Amino acid sequence: MVTQTDVNLPESSVELARRLGLKFTNLSLLTRALTHRSYLNENSNAVEDNERLEFLGDAVLDFVVGAWVYNHCPEMAEGDLTRMRSALVRNEQLGEFARRLDLGRGMRMGRGEAASGGRDRDGLLGSTFEAVIGALYLDSGLISVNNFMEPLLDSVRERVMLRSEIYDPKSRFQEWAQSEKLGTPKYVTIASSGPDHAKMFEVEVRILNKTYGSGKGSNKQVAAQVAAQTALETLGIH
């Protein structure tokens, strides 16, 4: 007999890896990548959430996607390459990849987070996708990450190249900073508030310790985009 509790159980790491064709030597890495911090609050046997793997996956994705854009768009200028990469690694796009792979089925989270729709929220899906990439990199290296990402990137290449969002505020602000020889903008989270299922973040964009703009959003990526847009508007750049 299947109970309601059974129905709500997440897909196991073994099942998810098999379904996605991922050959993990160390499945505990994948389990950790799927574990949201809210799960630790309710399960004493869980020892680590996915935030460190998310950090690593973010860096790996920047490199892998940057190399893919460079190789697949040979006629594209440097500024357009930057915008293309930014569009492909933005949280909303990673959330779309995660949704396509149905990663939500395997995400381990607290009951409140799950009840509030966490398995289908872009912020959590995108972060989990990054964590899975981090786990895959640690388990089997860049070649495996490349093989995993290639079909996903191929499937959205034309659409991303054509949509206006490729010209995102962060890339535009970085281009301005480079043209003024000011250095690379840094995005600093200065505050966060609210419960886990409805967090709000405030981010400032700074160059050489000078703040050019700030913004708020439901995740750090959105807040950073708002901060960059505020900076552009303050500078009169449209």
TATADA-V567427 format. One record per run of one state. SS is the DSSP state (a for helix, b for strand, c for the rest). FROM is the first residue (numbers start at 1). TO is the last residue. If there is no record, write none. Layout:
ss=SS from=FROM to=TO
ss=SS from=FROM to=TO
This chain:
ss=c from=1 to=3
ss=a from=4 to=8
ss=c from=9 to=12
ss=a from=13 to=20
ss=c from=21 to=26
ss=a from=27 to=33
ss=c from=34 to=34
ss=b from=35 to=35
ss=c from=36 to=36
ss=a from=37 to=40
ss=c from=41 to=50
ss=a from=51 to=72
ss=c from=73 to=77
ss=a from=78 to=89
ss=c from=90 to=90
ss=a from=91 to=100
ss=c from=101 to=102
ss=a from=103 to=106
ss=c from=107 to=107
ss=b from=108 to=108
ss=c from=109 to=110
ss=a from=111 to=115
ss=c from=116 to=117
ss=a from=118 to=120
ss=c from=121 to=121
ss=a from=122 to=162
ss=c from=163 to=163
ss=a from=164 to=166
ss=c from=167 to=168
ss=a from=169 to=179
ss=c from=180 to=185
ss=b from=186 to=193
ss=c from=194 to=195
ss=a from=196 to=198
ss=c from=199 to=199
ss=b from=200 to=207
ss=c from=208 to=209
ss=b from=210 to=217
ss=c from=218 to=219
ss=a from=220 to=235
ss=c from=236 to=238
